[in-house]
Each structure stands twice: as C-alpha cells, then as structure tokens.
Amino acid sequence: MKPILIKVGAFADNQITIIERCDPYFNTPFHFHPECELVFVTESNGKRIVGDSIESFDVGDMVFLGPHIPHVWYNDESYYQNNEALKARSVVIYFPKDIFGDKFYGLPETKALTDLFHRAQRGMKIEGPTYDLLKDEILTLPKKEGLERIISLLGILKVLTETKDVHYLASTGYSHAFNAKDNHKIDEVFKYVMSNFSKEISLHDVASITNLSPQSFCRFFKNRTKKSFVQFLNEVRIGHACKRLTEEDWSIAEIAYSCGFKNLSNFNRFFKEIVGKTPKEYKNELRLKEA
C-alpha cells in the first residue's frame, strides 16, 4: 500500500495535539504528515511499519517519529473478529517541528533538538531506562494544559536528545517516494498481506488489488517501499514466526507452515537472512532468557 498524506486534524498551527485512542483496532491507514509524532501503545499487539521497517509491536510500544516518515500500526487478525474483550489503546502526541519558532531553534542550547528531529526521520523505538523514565510522563500528559503541557513536552524531548536507549526503525538514508495520488494502493496491499500471509499469495493476487499487471506492480512496489514484494512478504512472515516462537510451544516446522512457508529449508534460510540466526538458535536464546 502507499501511505497517504494526512492532516492530523483541523488544529491551529503550532499546537500540541494529544489523542487517547480506544478502538476495536487501530484503523489509521499507512500515512505520513509534517508533524512529529510520539506513540505509546497501552493495549493491543500486531505489526508496525515505519518507512522500510516491519516489526511486531506489543503493549508498551513507544515510538517517536519525525516529519514525513510513512507509518502504520496494524493489529493482529484477532482484533478484527468483533471480539469485545480486545481493545486497541494508545496515547498519541502530535506537534509541528517548528512549534517553538525559528529564533528558539537558532539558539546554541537547542541545537540538540534539531539533531533529534533529523534522527527521528528514521523513526525511533524508545527502550530501556529511557522508556521507564518517559512512560508515566506520557500517560499524564493528556491531563496537562497550557504552559504545563509545553514544559512537559520539552522535558520529554530533552530526555530524547540525551539518550542512547533507542532502536532506529527505517534504514539509514531511507526516503520515500509516495504521493497523495495513489497511496491507498499500498495500504490495500499491506492489509491484504497482513490478513493472508499464512496462505499462498501470488503476484497476480496483489497486482489485481492495484489494477496493475504483475510486472508493473513489482516496479511500483519497489519504487515506493525500496524493497521487492517478495522481500516484504517474507519479512512479514518471519516477523510472525518470531512472535510464534516466543508465544507458542510448536515445532519449528509447524511454525514455518503456519506462516505461509511451504518448504522448511526456505524458511530456515530466510529466517537467518532476516533475523541473523537460525530459528533453533532464536528459540534457544528465548529459553535461556526465561530460565
């Protein structure tokens, strides 16, 4: 799918916008916008796509995004089954990068903020002690108003300028080639893959979603996402395999077939290419951590 350029809302310029989401599932499409965004998932799990990064997310996922980086959070399939016990909750903070004005960012003391916004154009997952430090501050931010809200946001940004407890999401040098004209096509492809990764998916299947020939679709997808469709599909499948290796007491073969791989040797090869270790090594490491 292609991300769409969205307006965060009918908000005044230079305003901090905070939304506490509570829905059956996250329903925002793959999109981008000029505002910075801080996302803290308080309930639900699924897959997160930021730029060319595809990762699983769970409760506590905390990500800071700079301007114009395409992104989306997709919940696991169970959230789309009208299960009233499942909710997708998050706190989302939006603000324009230039919220404090050019003179403010021209000060020597604020150079670190400019650097932070530049680094955040890859997307930053916040981890470790910094995560623990910011968690309560983010959760209480919606209750603050006026100057107190601005001071709190500046405090969060100050912590982010100083920390190394971050995992960068999009690859170095990532830049997207999306435009508003056809972003819905990529979104539909992503949704289709997330719902059908365990089945056989042909190029003809996904090309028909975009009304393109398979050859044209391959060019379109590679141009927009910087990776081939087959690579994207394998990354989604391996991501689900990692989740099942964590949660399920299944054999490696059972997990491979449940994630859409028809050949165990291919599964093992792609798993090592993407994760950097074999499924058996990955599973053994998990057991050691749990011991």
C-alpha positions in Angstrom: 0.0 0.0 0.0 1.0 3.6 -0.4 0.9 5.9 2.5 -1.4 8.9 2.3 -0.5 12.4 3.2 -2.9 13.4 6.0 -3.8 16.4 8.0 -3.5 15.5 11.7 -6.7 17.4 12.3 -8.3 20.8 12.0 -5.9 22.2 14.6 -4.4 25.6 14.8 -0.7 26.0 13.8 1.9 25.4 16.4 -0.3 23.4 18.7 0.4 20.3 20.7 -2.3 17.7 20.0 -2.9 14.7 22.2 -5.2 11.9 21.4 -6.1 8.9 23.6 -7.2 6.2 21.3 -9.5 3.4 22.3 -10.9 1.4 19.4 -11.6 -2.3 18.5 -8.4 -2.0 16.3 -6.1 0.7 15.0 -7.8 2.0 11.9 -5.5 4.7 10.6 -4.1 3.8 7.1 -0.5 3.8 6.1 0.2 7.6 6.0 2.6 10.4 6.7 2.3 14.0 7.8 4.5 17.1 8.5 4.0 16.9 12.3 6.3 15.0 14.7 4.5 12.1 16.5 5.1 10.2 19.7 3.1 7.0 20.0 2.7 4.9 23.2 0.7 1.8 22.8 -1.0 0.9 26.1 -3.1 -2.1 24.9 -3.0 -4.5 21.8 -0.4 -6.0 19.6 0.3 -6.5 15.9 2.7 -5.3 13.2 4.2 -1.8 12.9 5.5 -0.5 9.6 7.7 2.7 9.7 9.4 3.5 6.4 11.0 0.3 5.3 10.9 -1.3 8.7 8.5 -4.1 9.6 8.3 -5.2 13.2 5.9 -6.7 15.7 4.6 -4.4 18.4 3.0 -5.2 21.8 1.8 -3.4 24.9 4.2 -0.7 25.8 5.5 0.0 22.2 6.9 3.6 22.4 8.0 5.2 19.1 9.0 8.8 18.2 8.6 9.8 14.6 10.0 12.8 12.8 8.1 14.6 10.0 7.0 12.9 6.8 8.1 9.3 7.7 5.4 6.9 6.4 4.0 4.7 9.2 1.1 2.5 10.3 0.2 0.1 13.2 -1.8 -3.0 12.2 -3.4 -5.1 14.8 -3.2 -8.9 14.8 -6.1 -10.7 13.0 -8.0 -11.4 16.2 -8.8 -7.7 16.7 -10.9 -7.7 13.5 -13.2 -10.5 14.7 -15.6 -8.4 16.7 -14.2 -9.6 20.0 -15.4 -7.0 22.5 -12.7 -8.2 25.0 -9.9 -6.8 22.7 -9.2 -3.1 22.6 -6.5 -1.1 20.8 -5.4 1.8 23.1 -2.7 4.3 22.7 -1.6 7.8 23.6 -0.5 9.8 20.6 1.1 13.2 20.7 1.4 15.4 17.6 3.3 18.7 17.3 4.9 20.6 14.4 8.6 20.6 14.4 8.8 24.4 14.3 6.3 24.7 17.2 8.6 27.0 19.2 9.7 29.2 16.3 12.9 29.9 14.3 14.5 32.1 16.9 14.2 29.3 19.5 15.8 26.7 17.3 18.5 29.2 16.4 19.8 29.2 20.0 23.0 27.2 20.6 21.2 25.5 23.5 18.6 24.0 21.2 20.9 22.5 18.6 20.3 19.1 20.1 16.6 19.4 19.3 17.4 20.0 15.6 19.6 16.9 15.6 16.8 14.9 17.3 14.2 15.8 14.7 16.7 14.8 12.0 17.4 11.4 13.6 13.7 10.9 14.2 13.1 10.9 10.4 14.0 7.2 10.6 11.6 6.6 13.4 13.0 5.8 16.9 11.7 3.0 19.2 12.4 4.0 22.8 13.7 1.3 25.1 15.5 0.6 28.4 15.8 3.1 31.3 14.6 5.9 29.0 11.4 4.1 28.4 10.8 3.7 32.1 11.6 7.4 32.6 9.1 8.6 30.0 6.2 6.2 30.5 4.5 8.0 33.3 5.2 11.4 31.8 3.5 10.4 28.6 0.5 8.9 30.3 -0.1 12.1 32.4 0.5 14.5 29.5 -3.2 14.4 28.3 -4.3 15.7 31.7 -2.0 18.8 31.5 -2.9 22.0 29.8 -1.3 25.3 28.8 2.2 26.0 29.9 2.4 22.8 32.0 1.8 20.8 28.8 4.5 22.7 26.9 7.0 22.2 29.7 6.2 18.5 29.9 6.7 18.1 26.1 10.1 20.0 26.3 11.1 17.7 29.2 10.3 14.6 27.1 12.2 16.0 24.1 15.2 16.9 26.3 15.4 13.2 27.5 15.3 12.0 23.9 18.1 14.3 22.9 20.4 12.8 25.5 19.5 9.1 25.4 21.1 6.2 23.5 18.2 3.9 24.5 16.7 3.9 21.0 16.4 1.5 18.2 16.2 3.2 14.8 13.5 1.8 12.6 13.9 2.8 8.9 17.2 2.1 7.3 20.0 4.7 7.0 19.3 7.1 4.2 15.7 5.9 3.8 13.5 8.3 1.8 10.0 7.6 0.5 8.6 8.1 -3.0 5.0 8.2 -2.0 2.5 10.8 -3.2 -1.1 11.5 -2.3 -2.4 10.3 -5.7 -2.0 6.5 -5.2 -1.2 6.0 -1.5 -4.4 3.9 -1.0 -3.0 1.2 -3.3 -0.1 0.4 -1.0 -2.4 0.5 2.0 -4.7 -2.1 0.5 -1.7 -4.4 -0.4 -0.4 -4.2 3.1 -3.8 -5.0 4.6 -4.2 -7.9 2.2 -0.7 -9.4 3.2 -1.3 -8.9 6.9 -4.6 -10.9 6.6 -3.4 -13.6 4.2 0.4 -14.1 4.9 -0.3 -17.7 6.1 -1.7 -18.6 2.7 -0.2 -18.8 -0.8 0.0 -15.2 -2.2 0.8 -14.8 -5.9 2.0 -11.6 -7.7 -1.2 -11.8 -9.7 -3.3 -11.7 -6.5 -1.6 -8.5 -5.2 -1.3 -6.9 -8.6 -5.0 -7.2 -9.1 -5.6 -5.1 -5.9 -3.8 -2.2 -7.5 -5.2 -2.7 -11.0 -1.7 -3.2 -12.4 0.0 -6.0 -14.3 2.3 -8.2 -12.2 5.4 -6.6 -13.9 4.1 -3.0 -13.3 3.1 -3.9 -9.8 6.7 -5.1 -9.0 8.1 -1.8 -10.3 5.5 0.2 -8.4 6.1 -1.6 -5.1 9.9 -1.5 -5.3 9.8 2.2 -6.1 7.5 3.1 -3.2 8.9 0.8 -0.5 12.5 0.3 -1.5 12.2 -3.5 -1.4 10.7 -6.2 -3.6 7.2 -7.5 -2.8 8.7 -11.0 -2.2 11.1 -9.5 0.4 8.3 -7.6 2.1 6.2 -10.8 2.2 9.0 -12.8 3.7 9.7 -10.2 6.3 6.1 -10.2 7.4 6.0 -14.0 7.6 9.3 -14.1 9.5 8.0 -11.5 11.9 5.0 -13.6 12.7 7.3 -16.7 13.0 9.4 -14.8 15.7 6.2 -14.0 17.6 5.1 -17.6 17.5 8.5 -18.9 18.6 8.0 -16.6 21.5 4.5 -17.5 22.4 3.7 -20.9 21.0 5.1 -24.3 22.0 5.1 -25.5 18.4 7.8 -27.2 16.5 9.8 -25.1 14.1 8.3 -26.9 11.1 4.7 -26.2 12.4 5.5 -22.5 12.8 7.1 -22.4 9.3 4.0 -23.9 7.7 1.6 -21.7 9.7 3.3 -18.6 8.5 3.0 -19.5 4.8 6.2 -21.3 4.0 5.8 -24.5 2.1 9.4 -25.5 2.4 11.3 -25.8 5.7 14.7 -25.2 4.2 13.5 -21.9 2.6 12.0 -20.9 6.0 15.4 -21.5 7.7 17.3 -19.6 5.0 15.0 -16.6 5.1 14.9 -16.6 8.8 18.6 -16.4 9.1 18.9 -13.7 6.4 16.4 -11.5 8.2 16.9 -12.3 11.9 20.7 -13.1 11.8 20.3 -16.5 13.4 18.6 -19.8 12.8 15.1 -20.5 14.2 16.6 -23.0 16.5 19.2 -20.5 17.8 16.5 -17.9 18.2 14.3 -20.3 20.2 17.2 -21.5 22.4 18.1 -17.9 23.2 14.5 -17.3 24.3 14.6 -20.3 26.6 17.9 -19.0 28.2 16.3 -15.6 28.9 13.3 -17.3 30.5 15.5 -19.6 32.7 
